[in-house]
């Protein structure tokens, strides 16, 4: 019996500096997959804790397997993601040599000599760029529930590009020896990847005039950060923010380390006694990445003080202390946006228990997500930036395997990617229908961020606009007047009311 990898057919695309060989698999015979394309030199040795350095493609490169995910720690404290739905986590392996991207494309883009549009001209397809979530400490391109090849195979209408970026202390060190503008290395990685896409995606059949930046959780926050960084001439034309904006409490200045004490705490635990910032950084560059990652994991698993957080910090480039006021002042790109949340974000975030969770605590967490979405929507509307709102309420057994699990944080991801059937039981009919319409709405947006959704009854949010609910037993997509949509979202703070959704 031949291995699946033996049944793959090679597929090559020429870019400016060489050739990239991917593959076509029997499971997706109309889709070419390119996994682990390096967009930067490995951030190792002196490049650890330094801005990414572009890497040109050599004359030929083979991209048939996912690269290692970026360094992250194994957390032993039980959660939905490491206990019930492990398909939402990166299985590994991990290393610092991780700055790669993955591309999925319909092969007809290069096989067909002529692709007809309404006017008979050869067309290129819209590109959806995916930034994974994981709290800026986890995730990667190899997360099983986030593999879009089934979606691309089904649609044949778009490309998907996924980005790996540095995480945790390696991506957001907040170290005294690093310039303020270079502290958010993970965001700089994403920026370089976006520039790589701008320079190369047309070779894969991607339309540079139709690029949508999509993220979930920390990935959505990152996408929103880029929306501020690229206030002019953004390399994207629409953004999709699932369960995250720059106004989430995680990204609020009150939650930031007030100095560089977290990095120094880690350094001291490895025997570094210097108070010189540059010497501290050099000392830590000599420590193996695996040892640093293990130390952080052990520290978090013990639940001891100090609570170490390595997340984006104020750099006045992507992240600002006055993020809300900048939003109100219109200092962002104003490209159209989809902003959505799940009905019970907190179910997978509050302390886990096999039999039940604290629903009141869960609803308080959910409220924070809803409030950040609402505040972001308000400043966008004040600046005439088209905004589409949704709430996801689906509860499906193979994605929500505990009786108490509702539409939790990340529950919509396998539905949108079309991967919910890969574990446990098959999809239900409602689940399949929800997946198809979710995918189609995102595709319509990617094809025409300004007018696409409006022609499909999902009008922009506002006093005379609407909000959409996905995954309801009564209707896979329910379109409600904005006022009614708001009322439903506001009920999320009441456990008694939210149990009905």
Secondary structure as the mmCIF struct_conf table of DSSP 4:
data_model
#
loop_
_struct_conf.conf_type_id
_struct_conf.id
_struct_conf.beg_label_comp_id
_struct_conf.beg_label_asym_id
_struct_conf.beg_label_seq_id
_struct_conf.end_label_comp_id
_struct_conf.end_label_asym_id
_struct_conf.end_label_seq_id
HELX_RH_3T_P HELX_RH_3T_P1 UNK A 4 UNK A 7
HELX_LH_PP_P HELX_LH_PP_P1 UNK A 8 UNK A 8
STRN STRN1 UNK A 9 UNK A 15
TURN_TY1_P TURN_TY1_P1 UNK A 16 UNK A 17
STRN STRN2 UNK A 18 UNK A 25
TURN_TY1_P TURN_TY1_P2 UNK A 26 UNK A 27
STRN STRN3 UNK A 28 UNK A 38
STRN STRN4 UNK A 40 UNK A 40
HELX_RH_3T_P HELX_RH_3T_P2 UNK A 45 UNK A 47
TURN_TY1_P TURN_TY1_P3 UNK A 48 UNK A 49
BEND BEND1 UNK A 50 UNK A 50
STRN STRN5 UNK A 54 UNK A 54
BEND BEND2 UNK A 59 UNK A 59
STRN STRN6 UNK A 60 UNK A 62
STRN STRN7 UNK A 64 UNK A 64
BEND BEND3 UNK A 65 UNK A 65
HELX_LH_PP_P HELX_LH_PP_P2 UNK A 66 UNK A 68
STRN STRN8 UNK A 69 UNK A 69
HELX_LH_PP_P HELX_LH_PP_P3 UNK A 70 UNK A 71
BEND BEND4 UNK A 77 UNK A 77
HELX_RH_PI_P HELX_RH_PI_P1 UNK A 80 UNK A 84
HELX_RH_3T_P HELX_RH_3T_P3 UNK A 86 UNK A 88
BEND BEND5 UNK A 89 UNK A 89
STRN STRN9 UNK A 94 UNK A 94
BEND BEND6 UNK A 96 UNK A 96
STRN STRN10 UNK A 100 UNK A 106
TURN_TY1_P TURN_TY1_P4 UNK A 107 UNK A 107
HELX_RH_AL_P HELX_RH_AL_P1 UNK A 108 UNK A 111
BEND BEND7 UNK A 113 UNK A 113
TURN_TY1_P TURN_TY1_P5 UNK A 118 UNK A 119
BEND BEND8 UNK A 120 UNK A 120
STRN STRN11 UNK A 125 UNK A 131
BEND BEND9 UNK A 134 UNK A 134
TURN_TY1_P TURN_TY1_P6 UNK A 135 UNK A 137
BEND BEND10 UNK A 138 UNK A 138
TURN_TY1_P TURN_TY1_P7 UNK A 141 UNK A 142
HELX_RH_3T_P HELX_RH_3T_P4 UNK A 144 UNK A 146
TURN_TY1_P TURN_TY1_P8 UNK A 148 UNK A 148
HELX_RH_AL_P HELX_RH_AL_P2 UNK A 149 UNK A 155
BEND BEND11 UNK A 157 UNK A 157
STRN STRN12 UNK A 158 UNK A 163
HELX_RH_AL_P HELX_RH_AL_P3 UNK A 168 UNK A 171
TURN_TY1_P TURN_TY1_P9 UNK A 176 UNK A 177
BEND BEND12 UNK A 178 UNK A 178
HELX_RH_3T_P HELX_RH_3T_P5 UNK A 180 UNK A 182
BEND BEND13 UNK A 183 UNK A 183
HELX_RH_AL_P HELX_RH_AL_P4 UNK A 185 UNK A 200
HELX_RH_3T_P HELX_RH_3T_P6 UNK A 201 UNK A 204
TURN_TY1_P TURN_TY1_P10 UNK A 205 UNK A 205
STRN STRN13 UNK A 206 UNK A 216
TURN_TY1_P TURN_TY1_P11 UNK A 217 UNK A 217
HELX_RH_AL_P HELX_RH_AL_P5 UNK A 218 UNK A 229
TURN_TY1_P TURN_TY1_P12 UNK A 230 UNK A 230
BEND BEND14 UNK A 231 UNK A 233
BEND BEND15 UNK A 235 UNK A 235
BEND BEND16 UNK A 237 UNK A 237
STRN STRN14 UNK A 238 UNK A 242
BEND BEND17 UNK A 243 UNK A 243
TURN_TY1_P TURN_TY1_P13 UNK A 246 UNK A 247
BEND BEND18 UNK A 248 UNK A 248
HELX_RH_3T_P HELX_RH_3T_P7 UNK A 249 UNK A 251
BEND BEND19 UNK A 252 UNK A 252
HELX_RH_3T_P HELX_RH_3T_P8 UNK A 253 UNK A 255
BEND BEND20 UNK A 256 UNK A 256
BEND BEND21 UNK A 258 UNK A 260
HELX_RH_AL_P HELX_RH_AL_P6 UNK A 261 UNK A 269
TURN_TY1_P TURN_TY1_P14 UNK A 270 UNK A 271
HELX_RH_AL_P HELX_RH_AL_P7 UNK A 277 UNK A 285
TURN_TY1_P TURN_TY1_P15 UNK A 286 UNK A 286
BEND BEND22 UNK A 287 UNK A 287
HELX_RH_AL_P HELX_RH_AL_P8 UNK A 289 UNK A 302
TURN_TY1_P TURN_TY1_P16 UNK A 303 UNK A 303
HELX_LH_PP_P HELX_LH_PP_P4 UNK A 304 UNK A 304
BEND BEND23 UNK A 305 UNK A 306
BEND BEND24 UNK A 316 UNK A 318
TURN_TY1_P TURN_TY1_P17 UNK A 321 UNK A 322
HELX_RH_AL_P HELX_RH_AL_P9 UNK A 323 UNK A 328
TURN_TY1_P TURN_TY1_P18 UNK A 329 UNK A 330
BEND BEND25 UNK A 332 UNK A 332
STRN STRN15 UNK A 336 UNK A 342
TURN_TY1_P TURN_TY1_P19 UNK A 343 UNK A 344
HELX_RH_3T_P HELX_RH_3T_P9 UNK A 345 UNK A 348
TURN_TY1_P TURN_TY1_P20 UNK A 349 UNK A 349
BEND BEND26 UNK A 350 UNK A 350
HELX_LH_PP_P HELX_LH_PP_P5 UNK A 351 UNK A 352
BEND BEND27 UNK A 354 UNK A 355
HELX_RH_AL_P HELX_RH_AL_P10 UNK A 359 UNK A 382
TURN_TY1_P TURN_TY1_P21 UNK A 383 UNK A 384
STRN STRN16 UNK A 387 UNK A 392
TURN_TY1_P TURN_TY1_P22 UNK A 397 UNK A 399
BEND BEND28 UNK A 402 UNK A 402
TURN_TY1_P TURN_TY1_P23 UNK A 403 UNK A 404
BEND BEND29 UNK A 407 UNK A 407
TURN_TY1_P TURN_TY1_P24 UNK A 409 UNK A 412
HELX_RH_AL_P HELX_RH_AL_P11 UNK A 413 UNK A 417
TURN_TY1_P TURN_TY1_P25 UNK A 418 UNK A 418
HELX_RH_3T_P HELX_RH_3T_P10 UNK A 420 UNK A 422
BEND BEND30 UNK A 423 UNK A 425
HELX_LH_PP_P HELX_LH_PP_P6 UNK A 426 UNK A 428
HELX_RH_AL_P HELX_RH_AL_P12 UNK A 429 UNK A 447
TURN_TY1_P TURN_TY1_P26 UNK A 449 UNK A 452
HELX_RH_3T_P HELX_RH_3T_P11 UNK A 453 UNK A 456
TURN_TY1_P TURN_TY1_P27 UNK A 457 UNK A 457
HELX_LH_PP_P HELX_LH_PP_P7 UNK A 459 UNK A 460
BEND BEND31 UNK A 461 UNK A 462
TURN_TY1_P TURN_TY1_P28 UNK A 463 UNK A 464
STRN STRN17 UNK A 466 UNK A 472
TURN_TY1_P TURN_TY1_P29 UNK A 473 UNK A 474
STRN STRN18 UNK A 475 UNK A 481
HELX_RH_AL_P HELX_RH_AL_P13 UNK A 482 UNK A 490
HELX_RH_3T_P HELX_RH_3T_P12 UNK A 491 UNK A 493
HELX_RH_AL_P HELX_RH_AL_P14 UNK A 495 UNK A 498
TURN_TY1_P TURN_TY1_P30 UNK A 499 UNK A 500
#
